[in-house]
Amino acid sequence: MMYDHEKSDPAIVAVKPTNKRYFLATMDENLIKEMKQAGIAIDKSASECLEIAAKERLARREMK
């Protein structure tokens, strides 16, 4: 039996990569749903989808 004070198995606990930082953003709830659905379709998290979209948008901006 596992008690609240016991740690989870480290093999299944998600760990934030060392080169990442948290960024809090407020977005329209429908956009959040679409990001989650897009992530499911490509087997990525909503955060990964948001990062991909931001990188693509910034790359287009730099090309101008």
Buried (B, 14 or more C-beta within 10 A) or exposed (E): EEEEEEEEEEEEEEEEEEEEEEEEEEEEEEEBEBBEEBBEEEEBEBEBBBBBEEEEEEEEEEEE
